[in-house]
């Protein structure tokens, strides 16, 4: 059995068998509605400013993003830090911890290995080996740089904002004593995640050939998936990596199969398998995490709706 002596285990107890077990605790959000309002106002301002086409601002090579927009996006982490300080809540208690990175990476890698096996099997039995191979639309060196950029901006920043703080805050306000209330919090955070892309649409239009409704639907469904992954695993690393993978150019995720070439029935089978494997990954992670002592991260999340001052 592993004995945990790290920062996460410091708030837990070691059993007689040497296993780090959770001491149930309540995470209390003390900032009230004004902290939430201040957070939303600053976040909206940052998102609008990051999408504005600033003149004479240099762009970062390869990722083709201007420097000012990148810095403004990174400032969102500072806004979350401000909100959590007012809430008197730490990043660690929300599943944002270096201790949880390795378990999260193992879970996501396992998921994508299994998904590639399923996709490859469907491809080989329908369209042949032509559907197998490298799928990203940029060369590997550029893909690596793109991945790091997306990991920071789309993965870490957006997930810390919308799942780490906002979803957790909504759960605390609505109450985590029923699945319906938790579901409403996940839906609320997902809707705000969808709306956060409005500045992009206003300044740059809908990406690709998607319709506005189609783009919004994809964002909402993606937010729901990320939110449920976070809620069920209590580890932000998992939605961070899945979110990052979904933004890679050319294919949704770390796939080496052209799923677009599959016939209709195989595409449906692939999508069903993807959801089933996500569910299986979560179930295995939760069982493994309880045995190793890093699940659950929190006991209950509570909060006050009082209009406390911003000062």
C-alpha positions in Angstrom: 0.0 0.0 0.0 1.2 3.5 -0.7 1.8 5.9 2.1 1.0 9.5 1.2 3.0 12.2 2.9 2.4 15.1 0.4 0.4 18.3 0.9 -2.9 16.6 -0.1 -2.4 13.8 2.5 -1.5 16.3 5.2 -5.2 17.0 5.6 -6.0 13.3 5.7 -5.3 10.5 8.2 -3.1 7.4 7.8 -4.9 4.2 8.5 -3.4 1.3 10.4 -2.7 -0.3 7.0 -0.7 2.7 5.8 -3.3 4.0 3.4 -4.1 7.8 3.2 -7.8 8.1 3.8 -10.0 11.2 3.5 -11.0 13.2 6.5 -14.5 14.4 5.4 -14.5 18.2 5.4 -16.7 21.0 4.2 -15.4 23.6 1.7 -17.2 26.8 2.6 -17.4 29.7 0.1 -17.7 32.9 2.2 -17.6 35.5 -0.6 -21.3 35.9 -1.1 -22.9 37.1 -4.3 -20.8 40.2 -4.7 -17.7 38.2 -5.1 -19.4 36.1 -7.8 -20.6 39.3 -9.5 -17.2 40.9 -9.3 -15.6 37.7 -10.7 -18.1 37.6 -13.6 -17.6 41.3 -14.5 -13.9 41.1 -14.5 -14.0 37.8 -16.5 -16.3 39.3 -19.2 -14.1 42.4 -19.5 -11.0 40.2 -19.9 -12.7 38.0 -22.5 -13.8 41.0 -24.6 -10.4 42.6 -24.4 -8.7 39.4 -25.4 -10.7 39.1 -28.6 -10.4 42.7 -29.7 -8.2 43.1 -32.8 -5.5 45.3 -31.2 -3.4 47.2 -33.9 0.4 47.0 -34.0 0.6 44.2 -31.4 3.1 41.4 -32.4 1.9 37.9 -32.7 3.4 34.7 -31.3 4.8 32.5 -34.1 3.2 29.1 -34.8 0.2 29.7 -32.5 -0.7 32.9 -34.3 -2.0 34.8 -31.3 -1.1 38.3 -30.4 0.9 38.8 -27.3 -1.6 41.1 -25.6 -4.4 38.6 -26.1 -2.3 35.9 -24.6 -1.4 38.0 -21.5 -5.1 39.0 -21.0 -6.1 35.3 -21.2 -3.5 34.4 -18.6 -4.8 37.2 -16.3 -8.0 35.2 -15.8 -6.0 33.0 -13.4 -5.4 36.1 -11.4 -9.1 36.8 -11.3 -9.8 33.3 -10.0 -7.0 33.8 -7.4 -8.7 37.0 -6.2 -12.1 35.3 -6.0 -10.8 32.3 -4.1 -9.0 34.6 -1.6 -12.3 36.4 -0.9 -14.0 33.0 -0.7 -11.3 31.7 1.7 -11.0 28.6 -0.4 -7.7 27.1 -1.6 -7.0 25.7 -5.0 -6.1 22.4 -3.5 -9.5 21.9 -1.9 -11.1 22.2 -5.3 -9.1 19.4 -6.9 -6.5 21.8 -8.4 -3.3 20.3 -7.0 0.0 18.9 -8.3 -0.7 15.8 -6.3 -3.6 15.0 -8.6 -1.8 15.5 -11.9 -0.3 12.1 -12.3 -3.5 10.2 -11.5 -5.3 12.5 -13.9 -2.8 12.0 -16.7 -2.9 8.2 -16.2 -6.7 8.2 -16.5 -6.8 10.3 -19.6 -4.0 8.4 -21.4 -5.8 5.1 -20.6 -9.1 6.5 -22.0 -7.4 7.6 -25.3 -5.5 4.3 -25.7 -8.8 2.4 -25.4 -10.6 4.9 -27.7 -7.9 4.5 -30.4 -8.2 0.7 -30.2 -12.0 0.9 -30.7 -11.7 3.5 -33.5 -9.0 1.4 -35.3 -11.1 -1.8 -35.0 -14.1 0.0 -36.6 -11.9 1.4 -39.3 -10.2 -1.8 -40.2 -13.5 -3.7 -40.4 -15.1 -1.0 -42.6 -12.7 1.2 -44.7 -9.3 -0.4 -44.2 -5.9 0.8 -43.2 -6.3 4.1 -45.2 -8.1 5.6 -42.2 -5.2 5.0 -39.9 -2.3 7.4 -39.3 -1.4 10.9 -38.2 -4.5 13.1 -38.1 -3.5 16.6 -36.9 -3.4 19.2 -39.7 0.0 20.7 -38.6 3.4 18.9 -38.5 4.4 17.2 -35.2 6.8 19.9 -34.0 4.1 22.6 -34.5 1.5 20.3 -33.0 3.6 20.0 -29.9 3.8 23.8 -29.5 0.1 24.1 -30.3 -0.6 21.5 -27.6 1.3 23.5 -24.9 -0.5 26.7 -25.9 -3.9 25.0 -25.8 -3.1 23.2 -22.5 -2.4 26.6 -20.9 -5.1 28.8 -22.4 -8.0 26.4 -23.3 -7.2 23.7 -20.8 -5.9 25.2 -17.6 -7.3 28.7 -17.8 -10.8 27.9 -19.0 -11.2 24.9 -16.7 -9.9 26.7 -13.6 -12.4 29.6 -14.4 -15.5 27.6 -15.4 -15.2 24.4 -13.5 -12.7 25.0 -10.7 -14.2 28.2 -9.4 -17.5 28.9 -11.2 -19.1 25.5 -11.1 -17.9 24.9 -7.5 -19.3 28.3 -6.5 -22.7 27.5 -8.1 -22.8 24.1 -6.4 -22.1 25.8 -3.1 -24.9 28.4 -3.6 -27.5 25.9 -4.9 -26.5 23.2 -2.4 -24.8 19.9 -3.0 -27.4 17.8 -1.1 -29.1 16.5 -4.3 -28.1 15.4 -7.8 -30.6 17.8 -9.3 -29.0 20.8 -7.6 -25.5 19.7 -8.6 -26.8 19.1 -12.1 -28.2 22.6 -12.3 -24.9 24.0 -11.2 -23.1 22.0 -13.9 -25.6 23.2 -16.5 -25.3 26.9 -15.3 -21.5 26.8 -15.5 -21.7 25.1 -19.0 -24.1 27.8 -20.2 -21.7 30.5 -19.1 -18.9 28.6 -20.7 -20.8 28.7 -24.0 -21.6 32.4 -23.6 -18.0 33.2 -22.9 -17.2 32.4 -26.5 -19.6 35.3 -27.7 -16.7 37.8 -28.0 -15.0 35.4 -30.4 -18.1 35.2 -32.6 -18.6 39.0 -32.5 -15.0 39.9 -33.4 -14.0 36.9 -35.6 -17.2 35.1 -36.6 -18.1 31.4 -36.0 -15.1 29.2 -36.6 -15.0 26.9 -39.6 -18.1 26.1 -41.5 -20.3 25.7 -38.4 -23.6 27.5 -37.9 -24.1 29.7 -34.9 -26.6 27.2 -33.3 -24.3 24.3 -34.1 -21.3 26.0 -32.5 -23.3 26.9 -29.4 -24.6 23.4 -29.1 -21.1 21.9 -29.3 -19.8 24.3 -26.6 -22.7 23.6 -24.3 -22.4 19.8 -24.6 -18.6 20.1 -24.2 -19.1 22.1 -21.1 -21.5 19.5 -19.7 -19.0 16.7 -20.3 -16.1 18.7 -18.7 -18.3 19.6 -15.8 -19.4 16.0 -15.2 -15.9 14.8 -15.4 -14.8 17.3 -12.8 -17.8 16.6 -10.6 -17.4 12.8 -10.6 -13.6 12.7 -10.3 -12.9 15.8 -8.2 -9.7 16.2 -10.2 -9.4 19.2 -12.6 -6.5 17.6 -14.5 -8.9 15.3 -16.2 -11.2 17.9 -17.9 -8.1 20.1 -18.5 -6.6 17.3 -20.7 -9.8 16.3 -22.4 -10.6 19.9 -23.2 -7.1 20.5 -24.5 -7.3 17.4 -26.7 -10.6 18.5 -28.1 -9.1 21.8 -29.4 -6.2 20.2 -31.3 -6.2 21.0 -35.0 -7.6 18.4 -37.3 -9.2 15.8 -35.0 -11.1 15.9 -31.7 -8.7 14.4 -29.3 -5.5 12.3 -29.4 -6.7 10.1 -32.3 -4.7 8.3 -35.0 -7.8 7.2 -36.9 -9.9 9.3 -39.3 -13.3 8.7 -37.8 -14.8 11.0 -40.4 -14.2 8.2 -43.0 -16.3 5.7 -41.1 -19.7 4.7 -42.5 -22.8 5.9 -40.6 -23.3 2.9 -38.4 -19.7 2.8 -37.4 -19.7 6.5 -36.6 -22.6 5.9 -34.2 -20.8 2.9 -32.7 -17.7 5.1 -32.2 -19.7 7.9 -30.5 -21.5 5.4 -28.2 -18.1 3.8 -27.4 -16.6 7.1 -26.6 -19.3 7.9 -24.0 -19.1 4.4 -22.6 -15.3 4.6 -22.2 -15.6 8.0 -20.5 -18.0 6.5 -18.0 -15.7 3.4 -17.5 -12.7 5.7 -17.0 -14.5 7.7 -14.4 -15.7 4.5 -12.6 -12.2 3.0 -12.6 -10.6 6.3 -11.5 -13.1 6.7 -8.6 -12.5 3.1 -7.4 -8.7 3.4 -7.8 -8.7 6.9 -6.1 -10.6 5.6 -3.1 -8.1 2.8 -2.7 -5.1 5.2 -3.0 -6.7 7.9 -0.9 -7.0 10.8 -3.3 -10.8 10.5 -3.8 -12.8 12.3 -2.6 -11.1 15.6 -2.5 -13.9 17.5 -0.8 -16.7 16.6 1.6 -19.4 19.1 1.1 -19.4 22.5 -0.6 -21.5 25.3 1.0 -21.8 29.0 0.5 -23.7 32.1 1.5 -25.8 34.3 -0.8 -25.3 37.3 1.4 -24.4 40.5 -0.4 -21.0 41.0 1.2 -18.8 43.9 0.3 -16.0 43.8 -2.3 -13.7 45.7 0.0 
